Amino acid sequence: MAYDAFLADRIRQQLHEKHIGFTELKMMGGLCFKVDDKMLCGIHIDKKYGDSLLMARIGEETYKNEIDKRYCLPMDFTGRPMKGYIFVTPDGFDQDSQLAYYLDLCLAYNPLAKASKRQNR
């Protein structure tokens, strides 16, 4: 397993407490949480960073406010950061209130986000 199962349980619990319907998708060695068939957030253990990271889809406007925080990193898999996404290091989601903060940012952006095109298989 290439993601933190305890963090996944914390996210599940908070989404259940907020009465949010969601699905989970294992991908790229991590775990993605989806709401309304759109990526909400995800988790994985980053080899370069060496610890669990929360992937948060927060939109480009909110990104501008969050990226300068010491525990936020650009979401970068290929050398080019993804617009509107951040990585949050464990210092930024250690407490339940911190995790709730980032989940709330993701949930606020979710209705504005575009769903990925479905791939034909």
C-alpha positions in Angstrom: 0.0 0.0 0.0 1.5 3.3 -1.1 -0.7 5.6 1.0 -1.4 6.2 4.7 -4.4 4.0 5.7 -4.9 6.0 8.9 -5.1 9.3 6.9 -7.6 7.6 4.6 -9.7 6.7 7.6 -9.6 10.2 8.9 -10.8 11.6 5.6 -13.6 9.0 5.3 -14.7 9.9 8.9 -14.8 13.6 8.2 -16.7 13.2 4.9 -19.2 10.9 6.7 -19.6 13.5 9.4 -20.3 16.1 6.8 -22.9 13.8 5.1 -20.9 13.9 1.9 -21.4 11.0 -0.6 -18.0 10.0 -2.1 -16.3 7.2 -3.9 -12.7 6.1 -3.7 -10.3 5.2 -6.5 -6.9 3.6 -6.1 -4.6 5.2 -8.6 -0.9 5.7 -9.2 0.0 4.1 -5.9 -2.3 6.4 -3.9 -6.0 6.8 -3.1 -8.3 9.4 -4.6 -11.5 10.6 -3.1 -14.2 11.7 -5.5 -17.4 13.7 -5.0 -19.9 13.9 -7.9 -17.5 11.9 -10.1 -14.8 14.7 -9.7 -11.6 14.4 -7.8 -11.9 16.0 -4.3 -8.6 15.1 -2.8 -6.1 12.2 -2.6 -3.3 10.8 -0.6 0.0 9.1 -1.3 3.4 8.7 0.1 5.8 10.8 -1.9 9.2 9.2 -2.5 11.0 12.6 -3.0 9.4 14.1 0.2 9.5 10.9 2.1 6.1 11.1 3.8 2.4 11.2 3.3 1.0 14.1 1.3 -2.6 15.2 1.0 -3.4 16.2 -2.6 -6.0 18.9 -2.5 -8.0 20.2 -5.5 -8.8 23.7 -4.4 -9.0 25.8 -7.6 -6.7 28.4 -8.9 -8.0 31.4 -6.8 -7.7 29.5 -3.5 -4.3 28.2 -4.6 -2.9 31.7 -4.6 -3.8 32.1 -0.9 -2.6 28.7 0.3 0.6 28.1 -1.6 2.7 30.4 0.5 2.0 28.4 3.7 5.0 26.5 5.0 3.3 23.1 4.7 1.9 23.6 1.2 3.7 22.5 -2.0 2.8 22.8 -5.6 1.4 19.5 -6.9 4.1 18.5 -9.3 4.5 15.1 -10.8 6.1 16.0 -14.1 8.2 19.1 -13.5 5.1 21.3 -14.3 2.8 22.1 -11.3 -0.9 21.3 -11.8 -3.1 24.4 -11.7 -5.5 24.6 -8.7 -4.0 21.6 -6.9 -1.6 21.6 -3.9 0.2 19.0 -1.8 -0.2 19.5 2.0 2.5 18.0 4.2 1.7 16.3 7.5 2.3 19.5 9.5 -0.7 20.9 7.6 -3.2 18.1 8.4 -1.9 16.6 11.7 -4.9 17.9 13.7 -8.4 17.1 12.7 -9.3 20.8 12.5 -6.5 21.3 9.9 -7.6 18.3 7.9 -11.2 19.7 8.0 -10.0 23.0 6.7 -8.4 21.5 3.6 -11.4 19.2 3.0 -13.7 22.3 3.3 -11.6 24.1 0.6 -11.8 21.0 -1.6 -15.6 20.7 -1.1 -16.1 24.4 -1.8 -14.3 24.1 -5.1 -15.9 20.8 -6.1 -19.1 22.2 -7.6 -17.0 24.5 -9.8 -14.6 21.8 -11.0 -15.0 20.1 -14.3 -15.3 16.3 -14.3 -12.6 14.4 -16.2 -13.7 12.9 -19.5 -14.5 9.3 -19.2 -12.1 7.0 -21.1 -13.5 4.4 -23.5 -12.2 1.0 -22.6 
